[in-house]
Amino acid sequence: MTLGRLWKFFGNRTGMAILGIQLVLVLLFLYFYSGYQSSDKCVACHADNAKMASLGYPRFAMTRDQVRKESRHPNTECRDCHLGNGLSDDPTRAHTGMLKLIVLDNDFNIMPRKGFVNQLLPEGPDRLRAMLPRNPDGGFVYEVGTLLWHDRSTVTLGYDPAIAKKTCGRSNCHPEEVKQFATSMMGSNFRQRSMRTWNDIHGPNN
């Protein structure tokens, strides 16, 4: 009886029009959703060795196959880890919202990276100190106090659960691990909250 009523409704022009509109909306949603998740423009730019060299970042040339091999995540897109806009050809728009190195002065205020930090890839025997900016004579640029990885909070300078949920905690990645880590001592920033001074017995060690 119910099937007969549905057939009678969709068998006329109005019903067919409604069905067609619904189909178009579903297809549009799938198209834009898949495009939103895309990192095609990231790959198009960074896989071009000549273009990356002309922009001054030859070491940031990277093909999709290299990303999949080195990350060991064959189904992961660039923006799944780095965020940003994977659909834009414009460097400024493409990098908007992307996770970036955090540069701090000696009072723990955030500084601009450009003009201070030129090396973005650690290398050599002392990788932790290799990225710290240096003067022409080899001495450190003491305006820069320290560097933090891009997954830190710019407010607390510690672990950022919001970033973790957008990246590693995605439903198709490691959501359970991120949820579990958030309840740990390090994930909850318990030690940081218990510190009274920088030289407190707990120490700034997370």
C-alpha positions as CSV (number, residue, x, y, z in Angstrom):
1,M,0.0,0.0,0.0
2,T,2.8,2.4,1.0
3,L,4.9,1.6,-2.1
4,G,1.8,2.2,-4.2
5,R,1.3,5.7,-2.8
6,L,5.0,6.6,-3.3
7,W,4.9,5.4,-6.9
8,K,1.7,7.4,-7.4
9,F,3.4,10.6,-6.0
10,F,6.7,10.3,-7.7
11,G,5.1,9.2,-10.9
12,N,3.9,12.8,-11.6
13,R,5.9,15.8,-12.7
14,T,6.0,17.4,-9.2
15,G,7.3,14.2,-7.6
16,M,9.9,13.7,-10.3
17,A,11.1,17.3,-9.9
18,I,11.5,16.9,-6.2
19,L,13.4,13.7,-6.7
20,G,15.7,15.3,-9.2
21,I,16.4,18.3,-7.0
22,Q,17.2,16.0,-4.1
23,L,19.6,14.0,-6.3
24,V,21.4,17.1,-7.5
25,L,21.8,18.4,-3.9
26,V,23.3,15.1,-2.8
27,L,25.7,15.1,-5.7
28,L,26.7,18.7,-5.0
29,F,27.3,17.9,-1.3
30,L,29.5,15.0,-2.2
31,Y,31.4,17.1,-4.8
32,F,32.1,20.0,-2.4
33,Y,32.8,17.8,0.6
34,S,35.4,15.8,-1.3
35,G,36.9,19.0,-2.7
36,Y,37.1,20.5,0.8
37,Q,39.2,17.5,2.0
38,S,41.5,17.8,-1.0
39,S,45.1,18.8,-0.9
40,D,45.5,18.8,-4.7
41,K,46.8,22.4,-4.8
42,C,49.3,21.7,-2.1
43,V,50.8,18.9,-4.2
44,A,50.6,20.9,-7.4
45,C,52.7,23.6,-5.9
46,H,55.1,21.7,-3.7
47,A,55.8,19.0,-6.3
48,D,57.1,21.6,-8.7
49,N,60.9,21.7,-7.9
50,A,61.6,24.7,-10.1
51,K,58.7,26.7,-8.5
52,M,59.8,25.9,-4.9
53,A,63.4,26.8,-5.7
54,S,62.3,30.2,-7.2
55,L,60.3,30.9,-4.0
56,G,63.4,30.2,-1.9
57,Y,62.2,26.9,-0.4
58,P,63.8,24.2,-2.6
59,R,63.8,21.7,0.4
60,F,60.1,22.0,0.6
61,A,59.5,20.3,-2.7
62,M,57.5,17.2,-2.0
63,T,55.5,14.9,-4.2
64,R,52.4,13.0,-3.0
65,D,54.2,9.7,-3.2
66,Q,57.0,11.1,-1.0
67,V,54.5,12.3,1.6
68,R,52.8,8.9,1.7
69,K,56.1,7.0,1.9
70,E,57.7,9.3,4.6
71,S,54.6,9.7,6.7
72,R,53.6,6.1,6.4
73,H,50.0,7.2,6.1
74,P,49.1,6.3,2.5
75,N,45.5,7.7,2.7
76,T,46.4,11.0,4.5
77,E,46.2,14.3,2.7
78,C,48.5,17.2,3.4
79,R,45.9,19.3,5.1
80,D,44.9,16.4,7.4
81,C,48.1,17.1,9.4
82,H,49.0,20.7,8.5
83,L,45.5,22.2,8.0
84,G,45.4,25.2,5.7
85,N,43.5,25.5,2.4
86,G,44.3,22.7,-0.1
87,L,42.1,24.2,-2.8
88,S,43.8,27.6,-3.3
89,D,46.6,28.5,-5.8
90,D,47.4,31.7,-3.9
91,P,50.2,31.0,-1.3
92,T,48.7,33.4,1.3
93,R,45.2,31.8,1.1
94,A,46.6,28.3,0.9
95,H,48.6,28.8,4.1
96,T,45.9,30.6,6.0
97,G,45.0,28.6,9.1
98,M,48.0,26.3,8.5
99,L,49.9,25.1,11.6
100,K,53.3,26.9,11.8
101,L,56.4,27.1,13.9
102,I,55.9,29.3,17.0
103,V,58.8,31.7,17.7
104,L,59.0,33.2,21.2
105,D,61.1,36.0,22.6
106,N,62.7,35.9,26.0
107,D,59.5,37.0,27.7
108,F,57.5,34.2,25.9
109,N,55.7,36.6,23.5
110,I,55.1,35.3,20.0
111,M,57.4,36.8,17.4
112,P,57.2,36.8,13.6
113,R,59.1,34.0,12.0
114,K,60.2,36.0,8.9
115,G,63.3,38.0,9.6
116,F,64.4,35.8,12.4
117,V,64.1,32.1,11.5
118,N,65.3,31.1,8.0
119,Q,65.9,27.4,8.5
120,L,62.6,25.4,8.8
121,L,64.1,21.9,8.6
122,P,66.3,20.7,11.5
123,E,69.5,18.9,10.4
124,G,73.0,18.1,11.6
125,P,74.2,16.6,14.9
126,D,72.3,19.1,17.1
127,R,68.9,19.2,15.5
128,L,67.3,21.0,18.5
129,R,69.6,24.0,18.2
130,A,70.1,23.9,14.4
131,M,66.9,25.9,13.8
132,L,67.7,28.7,16.2
133,P,68.6,31.9,14.3
134,R,72.2,33.0,14.2
135,N,74.1,36.1,13.3
136,P,76.6,36.2,10.5
137,D,79.4,35.5,13.0
138,G,77.7,32.3,14.1
139,G,76.4,33.6,17.4
140,F,72.8,33.1,18.4
141,V,70.2,35.9,17.8
142,Y,69.3,36.4,21.4
143,E,66.0,38.3,20.7
144,V,64.6,34.8,20.1
145,G,64.1,32.9,23.3
146,T,62.9,29.5,22.0
147,L,61.1,27.7,19.2
148,L,58.0,25.6,19.7
149,W,56.5,23.0,17.4
150,H,53.5,24.0,15.4
151,D,51.0,21.8,17.3
152,R,51.3,23.9,20.5
153,S,48.7,26.3,21.7
154,T,49.6,30.0,21.1
155,V,47.8,30.8,24.4
156,T,49.2,28.2,26.9
157,L,52.2,27.3,24.8
158,G,51.5,23.7,25.7
159,Y,49.5,20.8,24.2
160,D,46.5,22.0,22.3
161,P,43.5,19.5,22.4
162,A,41.7,21.6,19.8
163,I,44.5,21.1,17.2
164,A,44.8,17.4,18.1
165,K,41.1,16.9,17.4
166,K,41.4,18.6,14.0
167,T,44.4,16.6,13.0
168,C,45.3,13.3,14.6
169,G,41.9,13.0,16.3
170,R,39.9,12.9,13.1
171,S,37.4,10.1,12.8
172,N,39.4,8.3,10.2
173,C,42.8,8.7,12.0
174,H,43.4,8.2,15.7
175,P,40.4,9.5,17.6
176,E,40.6,7.0,20.5
177,E,44.3,7.6,21.1
178,V,43.7,11.4,21.2
179,K,40.8,11.0,23.6
180,Q,42.9,8.7,25.8
181,F,45.9,11.1,25.8
182,A,43.7,14.0,26.8
183,T,43.0,12.2,30.2
184,S,46.7,11.6,30.9
185,M,48.9,13.9,33.1
186,M,50.7,15.3,30.1
187,G,47.6,15.7,28.0
188,S,45.8,17.6,30.7
189,N,48.8,19.8,31.4
190,F,48.5,18.9,35.0
191,R,52.2,19.6,35.8
192,Q,52.0,23.0,34.2
193,R,49.0,24.0,36.2
194,S,50.7,22.9,39.4
195,M,53.8,25.1,38.8
196,R,54.0,28.3,40.8
197,T,57.3,29.6,39.4
198,W,59.6,28.7,36.6
199,N,62.0,27.1,39.0
200,D,59.3,25.2,40.9
201,I,60.2,21.7,42.0
202,H,57.9,20.2,39.3
203,G,59.9,22.0,36.6
204,P,58.7,23.1,33.2
205,N,59.2,19.6,31.9
206,N,56.1,18.8,29.8
